[in-house]
Amino acid sequence: MKQSRNDSFEFVRQVSTEAPEDTRAASDDAGPEDSRAAAFAFVKQLAQDLSDGSFELPAFPDVALRVREALNDPQVSVDKIARIVLSEPVLSARLLRIANSAMMQRGSLEVTDVKMAISRLGFDMVRNTAVSLAVDSAFKAPAHGPLRRQIENTRRRSVRVAVLSYILAKRLADSVKPDEAMLTGLLHAIGRFYILMRAEAFPELFEHPDVLQGLLQDWHPGVGRAIVEAWGFPEPIAVAVDEHEVLDREHPGRADVADVVLVANLLASREAAGQANLSAMASIPACVKLKIDEQLGMRVLAESEEEILSMSQALGA
């Protein structure tokens, strides 16, 4: 298997030598000297925070922690999980919306009871719903301004990738649990949220979007991996967060969750850019493992649009 992009914190150890050159290269055509200086200062601070473990990691909201801790008990009952969910009205409402979404609805009967929703969706989807709420709570956008737009766009994109990951796992990757794929999709861009929130202290970056996007592109996988590891998620999810944009990623065996999220992210990227040409998919190892080409990719998007839209709305995106 190819080595991961960052191996957790390893990538920050090189920043003192790489950052000046890389940042100048990314910024030469993007903005004036103050933007380049802000980018360099931001990268240096980010690297230092991550390297010495002093970064301000958002804590999981209490209800999300209680859900996760309860689900660690293999004997936990639906009643106990329902009591935890009902203690947080926003979580309860979100879970009911998901249970009644086009992707999860069974028949015409509307689910109006949290216990019934849990029974229909299963514990893994309850966990996913709690994580989606945790991400929203940990990275709240300000009331207005460019940061709000960036956070909202990232949140919408994350939810779309999560739903596509669920659909791809269910349809094309029987070696990956759909619920695990959705969870990983929800977390795949967590590094972008963190960087955007920290970048608020460097307003010059928002004046030159190309510089900010360059920083996000280069840094978000490693930052995201550090966060999901600190939050205690399993290694396969951390690897997927780190490697979901490594298109030449290869490994022996069947498709894993990183392959699924990589393909979902690729489909979401092409769709967002308005590009119908997915011909490059044929040469991407993850696509080969999922047996998905450009025609199938477009068909999945077309056939799943109602499910994607309803689930995205249910998750608050």
C-alpha positions in Angstrom: 0.0 0.0 0.0 1.2 3.5 -0.7 2.3 5.5 2.3 -0.3 7.9 3.6 0.1 11.5 2.5 1.0 12.8 6.0 1.4 10.0 8.5 -0.4 12.1 11.0 1.9 14.8 12.4 5.0 13.9 10.2 4.1 16.5 7.6 4.5 19.4 10.0 8.1 18.6 10.8 9.1 19.8 7.3 7.1 23.0 7.3 9.9 25.2 8.4 11.8 24.5 5.2 8.9 23.9 2.9 6.5 26.6 3.9 8.4 29.7 2.7 9.0 28.3 -0.8 5.6 26.6 -1.2 3.7 29.6 0.1 5.5 32.0 -2.2 4.9 29.7 -5.1 1.2 29.4 -4.3 0.9 33.2 -3.8 3.0 34.8 -6.5 0.1 35.2 -8.8 -2.6 35.5 -6.1 -2.1 38.6 -4.2 0.3 41.3 -2.9 3.0 41.0 -0.4 0.7 41.3 2.6 -1.2 38.2 1.4 2.0 36.2 1.0 3.1 37.2 4.4 -0.2 36.3 6.0 -0.1 32.9 4.3 3.4 32.2 5.5 2.6 33.3 9.1 -0.6 31.2 9.1 1.2 28.1 7.9 4.0 28.5 10.4 1.5 29.0 13.3 -0.6 26.0 12.1 2.4 23.8 11.8 3.7 24.8 15.3 0.3 24.2 16.8 -0.1 20.8 15.3 3.6 19.8 16.0 3.5 20.5 19.7 -0.1 19.5 20.3 -1.2 22.9 21.3 -3.8 23.4 18.6 -7.3 24.3 19.8 -9.2 21.2 18.9 -13.0 21.6 19.1 -14.5 19.3 21.7 -17.3 17.0 20.8 -20.7 18.3 22.1 -21.9 16.5 25.2 -24.8 14.7 23.5 -22.5 13.3 20.8 -20.1 12.0 23.4 -22.9 10.4 25.3 -24.2 8.7 22.1 -20.8 7.4 21.2 -20.1 6.1 24.7 -23.5 4.4 24.9 -23.0 2.7 21.6 -19.7 1.3 22.8 -21.8 -1.0 24.9 -22.8 -4.0 22.7 -25.8 -4.6 25.0 -27.1 -1.1 24.8 -30.9 -0.8 24.3 -32.9 1.2 21.9 -34.6 2.8 25.0 -31.3 4.1 26.4 -30.2 5.6 23.0 -33.6 7.1 22.6 -33.4 8.8 26.0 -30.0 10.3 25.0 -31.3 11.5 21.6 -34.4 13.0 23.2 -32.3 15.1 25.5 -31.1 17.1 22.5 -34.0 18.5 20.4 -31.8 19.3 17.4 -30.5 15.8 17.3 -34.0 14.3 17.7 -35.4 16.5 14.8 -32.4 15.6 12.6 -32.8 11.9 13.2 -36.5 12.0 12.4 -35.8 13.9 9.1 -33.3 11.2 8.1 -35.7 8.4 8.9 -38.3 10.1 6.7 -35.8 10.9 3.9 -36.2 9.4 0.4 -33.1 7.3 1.0 -34.2 5.8 4.3 -38.0 5.8 4.1 -39.7 2.4 4.0 -43.2 2.6 2.5 -45.5 5.5 3.0 -45.7 5.5 6.8 -44.1 8.6 8.3 -41.9 8.1 11.3 -42.8 10.5 14.2 -41.3 8.7 17.1 -37.6 8.7 18.0 -37.6 5.1 19.1 -39.1 4.0 15.8 -36.6 6.1 13.9 -33.7 4.4 15.8 -35.2 1.0 15.1 -35.5 1.8 11.4 -32.1 3.4 10.9 -30.0 1.3 13.3 -27.4 2.4 15.8 -24.7 3.2 13.3 -26.9 5.8 11.6 -27.7 7.3 15.0 -23.9 7.7 15.5 -23.6 9.3 12.1 -26.3 11.8 12.9 -24.7 12.7 16.2 -21.3 13.2 14.4 -23.0 15.5 11.8 -24.4 17.5 14.7 -21.0 17.6 16.4 -19.3 18.9 13.3 -22.0 21.6 12.9 -21.6 22.6 16.6 -17.8 22.5 16.6 -17.4 24.7 13.5 -20.2 27.3 13.7 -20.0 29.9 11.0 -20.2 33.6 11.9 -23.4 35.5 11.1 -22.0 37.0 7.9 -18.9 37.6 5.9 -16.6 35.5 3.7 -15.9 32.9 6.4 -19.6 32.1 6.7 -19.8 31.5 2.9 -16.7 29.2 3.0 -18.0 27.2 6.0 -21.5 26.8 4.5 -20.0 25.7 1.2 -17.8 23.2 2.9 -20.6 21.8 5.0 -22.9 21.3 1.9 -20.0 19.6 0.1 -19.2 17.4 3.0 -22.8 16.2 3.3 -23.0 15.5 -0.4 -19.8 13.5 -0.3 -21.1 11.6 2.8 -24.4 10.7 1.0 -22.6 9.7 -2.2 -20.3 7.5 -0.1 -23.2 5.7 1.4 -24.8 5.1 -2.0 -21.5 3.9 -3.6 -20.8 1.5 -0.7 -24.3 0.1 -0.9 -24.3 -0.3 -4.6 -20.7 -1.0 -5.6 -18.6 -2.0 -2.6 -19.9 -4.9 -0.5 -16.6 -4.9 1.4 -17.5 -1.5 3.0 -20.4 -0.8 5.3 -22.5 2.0 4.0 -22.9 3.6 7.4 -19.1 3.6 7.9 -18.7 5.2 4.5 -21.2 7.9 5.3 -19.4 8.6 8.6 -16.1 8.9 6.9 -17.7 11.2 4.2 -19.0 13.5 7.0 -15.5 13.7 8.4 -13.4 13.8 5.2 -13.2 17.7 5.1 -12.9 18.3 8.8 -9.5 19.8 8.2 -11.0 22.4 5.9 -13.3 23.5 8.7 -10.5 23.8 11.2 -8.3 25.8 8.8 -11.1 28.1 7.8 -11.9 28.9 11.5 -8.2 29.5 12.3 -7.8 31.7 9.1 -10.3 34.1 10.4 -7.4 35.7 12.4 -5.7 36.4 9.0 -8.2 38.5 7.1 -5.8 39.1 4.2 -6.3 35.5 3.2 -9.9 36.1 2.5 -9.1 39.0 0.2 -7.2 36.6 -2.1 -9.2 33.4 -2.4 -6.6 31.7 -4.5 -4.1 31.9 -1.7 -6.6 30.5 0.8 -7.7 27.7 -1.5 -4.1 26.7 -2.0 -3.5 26.5 1.8 -6.7 24.5 2.2 -5.8 22.1 -0.6 -2.3 21.5 0.7 -3.0 21.3 4.4 -6.5 20.0 5.0 -5.9 16.2 4.7 -3.1 16.2 7.4 -5.0 18.5 9.7 -8.1 16.4 9.2 -6.3 13.2 10.1 -4.9 14.8 13.2 -8.4 15.8 14.3 -10.1 12.5 13.7 -7.2 10.7 15.5 -7.6 13.1 18.4 -11.3 12.5 18.5 -10.7 8.8 18.7 -12.0 7.5 15.4 -10.6 4.2 14.0 -7.5 4.1 11.8 -9.3 3.3 8.5 -11.3 6.5 8.9 -8.1 8.5 9.7 -6.4 7.0 6.6 -9.4 7.9 4.4 -9.5 11.5 5.6 -5.8 11.7 4.9 -5.8 10.0 1.5 -9.2 10.9 -0.1 -7.6 13.1 -2.7 -4.6 10.8 -3.5 -5.9 9.6 -6.9 -3.0 7.2 -7.5 -3.6 5.5 -4.1 -3.2 1.7 -4.4 -3.4 -1.1 -2.0 -3.9 -4.9 -2.1 -7.3 -6.5 -1.7 -10.8 -5.3 -2.1 -12.1 -1.7 -1.9 -11.8 0.0 1.4 -13.6 3.0 2.9 -10.9 5.4 1.6 -11.6 4.2 -2.0 -15.3 4.8 -1.6 -14.8 8.3 -0.2 -12.2 9.1 -2.8 -14.7 8.2 -5.6 -17.5 10.1 -3.9 -15.3 13.1 -3.6 -14.4 12.8 -7.2 -18.0 12.6 -8.4 -18.9 15.6 -6.2 -16.0 17.6 -7.5 -16.8 16.9 -11.1 -20.5 17.7 -10.5 -19.8 20.9 -8.7 -17.5 22.0 -11.5 -20.2 21.2 -14.1 -18.0 18.7 -15.8 -19.8 15.8 -17.4 -16.6 14.3 -18.6 -15.5 11.6 -16.1 -13.2 9.8 -18.6 -10.2 10.0 -16.2 -12.0 7.6 -13.8 -10.9 4.6 -15.8 -7.3 5.1 -14.8 -7.9 5.7 -11.1 -7.2 2.6 -8.9 -10.1 3.3 -6.5 -12.5 3.5 -9.5 -11.2 0.2 -10.8 -11.8 -1.5 -7.5 -15.4 -0.2 -7.4 -15.8 -1.1 -11.1 -17.1 2.4 -11.8 -16.4 4.3 -15.1 -17.6 7.6 -16.4 -21.0 6.3 -17.6 -21.8 4.5 -14.4 -20.7 7.6 -12.4 -23.1 9.8 -14.3 -25.8 7.3 -13.9 -25.3 7.0 -10.1 -25.6 10.8 -9.8 -28.7 10.9 -12.0 -30.5 8.0 -10.3 -29.6 9.1 -6.8 -30.4 12.8 -7.1 -33.6 12.6 -5.1 -32.0 10.5 -2.3 -29.0 12.9 -2.2 -31.2 16.0 -2.0 -33.5 14.6 0.7 -30.6 13.3 2.9 -28.7 16.5 2.5 -31.7 18.4 3.7 -32.2 16.0 6.6 -28.6 16.5 7.6 -29.1 20.3 7.6 -27.0 21.1 4.5 
